[in-house]
Amino acid sequence: MLQSSDGWELSVGRSGRNTIQIANGTASCPSSNWGQAAAVTTLSEGILLANEQDTFTFSFDITTNGTTNAAAMVSFVGSETAVCLGTSAYNGTIGYGTSDNVSARAYSFQGAWDANGSFVSPSSSLTTIGSNETVTISGGISWKDGQFVLDLSANGGTGSIELGDSVSIDKVLLQLDGPNSSAVPSISNLSMSAYLVPEPATASLSLLGLAGLAMRRRRRQEA
C-alpha cells in the first residue's frame, strides 16, 4: 500500500508546508518542525465484517529516528468507528483506541492536532518504543463471544478492543509529526488482508448463475 503516493490524499497541519512522502513501501516526512502531516486513502472496495466467519488482519512497522518526542499513527476508519494505533503521546508509548469521529483529519492520544483533529482517549498501551527502534504492530479482527474483537500485539505486548456486531473499514489514515526533518518517525510495510463470507443473497445468485450455465451447456450437448 505504500509503494507510491498514488491514491493518497496528502494534508498538512499547523505549519502549512510539510507533507508525507510515500515511496518504496515507506511513509516519511522529510521536513516537519511539528508539521502534523497526514495522508488518507479510500479503499476501492470497502470492507464490511458482518458474518461470524469474517476476519481482517493487518501489520505495519513504526521506526523512530532519534527521539520519542514524535508521532506516528495508523488509523482504520469506517462508517461509525475509527480504530487508532501508534505513538502520538510523544513519550514513546505505543497505544490504541477508538473514536466515533470518522471525519477527522488526524487522531492523537495527546490532544487534537488542530481544528480538524480528534483527541482519542487510549484504551491502553501495547508497548514502548525507543529513540532509534523499529516496532511491528499487528492485529486481527474476528468474531468472539458474540461480537467482533480486535486483538493486537507489539514487542510481546498484547491488547484487545471490543468492536460490536459489525465492523466497516473504508479508509486508512497515516500521521507523522516531529520536531525536525531528522527526527520524524516513519511507517513502513503496511499490509492488510480480509476474509469475507458472501451474504446469503449473493451466494444464492452465484448458485443460480452456475445452475443456468450448466443448463445452457446441457442443452447445447443435447442439440
N, C-alpha and C positions, 0 to 999 in steps of 0.2 A: 504493500500500500504506500510505501514511502520512496518509490523509485524516482518520482518527479513531482512537481507541483501541479501537474495536470489534474483537474478535478477538485483542487483545493481552493477555497476562498480564504485569502490572507487578510488579516486585520491588525491594526496597531492600537496600543493603549495610550497612556497619557503623554508619552514622548512624541507621538505622531510621526515617527520616522523609521522605526525598526520593525522588520517583518521576519517571519520564519522562512528559512530556506529548506526545501525538501528535495533531496537528491541521493541516489545510490543507497537507499534503504535507511536514511537518517534525516531527522528533522533537527535543525540547528538554528541559532540566531547569532550571526557574526558581529552584530553591533547592538548592544542592549541599553546600558545606562538606565536600568529599570524601565525598559521599553514595553513590557507586558504584551508581547507578541502572541498572536493566536492564529490558528488555521482550522477550518472546518470543511469536511467533505460530506455530501449527502449520498447515501448508498443508492445505487441504481435500482436495487430491489430491497425494500425494507425487510427487516427480519421480525417475524412475529412468532413468539413461543406461546402456544395455546393448548397443545396436546401434552399429555404426561410424558410422552416419549421424546419430545423436542429438547434439544440441547444446544448450547452455544459456548464455545471456548475461545480463549484469546491469550496472547502473550506479547510482552514488549519489554525493552530494556531502557533504563534510565542511567545515564552516565554523568557524573558530576565533574566539574573542571576547576578544581582548586578551592572551592568553598561550598558550604552547605547553606549559606545565606542566599538562596536562589530557589527557583521553582520550575518544576516540570510535571505536567499533568496530562493524562489521557482520560477523556470522558465519553461514555457511550450514551447517546441521547435518544430517547424515544418520545412517544406522544404524551406520556404522563410523567416520566421519571428520567432523570439524568444520573447515571452511575459514574462517580468521580474517583479517580485513583491517581496517586503520585505524591510528590512532595511540594506543598505550597504553604507550609507553615514556616518556611525559611529557617529551619533549625535541623534539617537532616532527617526528620521523621517522615516516613512513607505511610500515608494514611489512606482511608477510604470512606466514602459516604455517599448519600443520595440527595438530590434536590428536585423539588417539583417545579422549579423554574426551568422549563425546557427551551426557552428562547434567549437565555443568557449568552453573551459573547464569550464569557470565561467563568470559571469557578475557582474558588480559593478557600483553603482551610484557615487562612489568617484573617481575611476580610475582603470585601468586594474590591476588585482592582480599580474599577471606575464606575461610571453611571450605568454601564451595560453589563457589569459583572454581577456575580451572585456569591454570597458567603455560604459555605457548606459546613455545617457542624459535623466533624468527622465522627463516624461510628466508633472507630478505634484506630490503632496503628498496627501495621504489619511488621515493620522492622525499621531500622535506621540505615542511612547511607552515609559513608564517609566523604571527605572533601575531594578525593580522587578515586572513585569506585564506580563499578557497574553493577546494578542490581536488576535481576529479571523478575518481573511481576507477571504472574499467570493466574488465570481464573477460569471457572466454568459455571454455567447456569444450568441447573437440572431440576426435575420435579422431586421434592422430598416432603413427606408428611403433609400432603395436601396443598402445597404451594411451590412456586419456583424459588430456589435459593441460589445465591451466588457464593461460591466457595473460592477463596483467594489464598495465594501463597507467595512468599518472597523471602529469600535468605533463611529459610527454616521457620519463619513466622507464618501464621495462618489466621484467617478471619472469615466471616460469612455475613451476608445481608439477606434478609427475607424480602422477596420482591412481589409476592401476591400470586394471583391465579393466572396472570398472563404478563408477558414482557415484550415490549417492542423496542427495536433499535433502528433508527432512521439515519442518524448522523454520528460521525466520530469527530471529536473536538480535541485539538492539541494546544497546549500552552507552554510558553517558555519565558523566563524572566531572570534577570541577574544584574549585578552592579556594573559590569563592563563586558566587552566583547570576549575576553579570555576566561570569563567566569560563568558563562551561561551553560546550564546542563544541555544534554541532547537526548532525544528519544529515537530509538532505532529498533529494527527487527520486529515491527508491529505486524502481527498475524491474527486472523480471525477465521473461525470455521463454525458453521451452523448445520445441524441435522434437524430437518423439519418433516414431520409426518403429514402427508396430504390430508386436507379436510375430507370428510366422507363424501360430500357432493362432488368434489374434484376427482376423488378416486372412482366414484360411480361413473362420471363422464368419461374417464380414461378407459374403464372397462367396457362401456358401451361402444366407444370408438374402436377398441380392439375387436369386439364382437362383430361390429359392422364390417370391418376389414376382412375378418375371417369369412363372413357370409359372401362378400363380393368375390373373394378368391375361390370359394366353393362353387359359386355359380359359373365362374369362368371355366373351371375344370369340367363341370357337367356339360357346358356348351361344347 
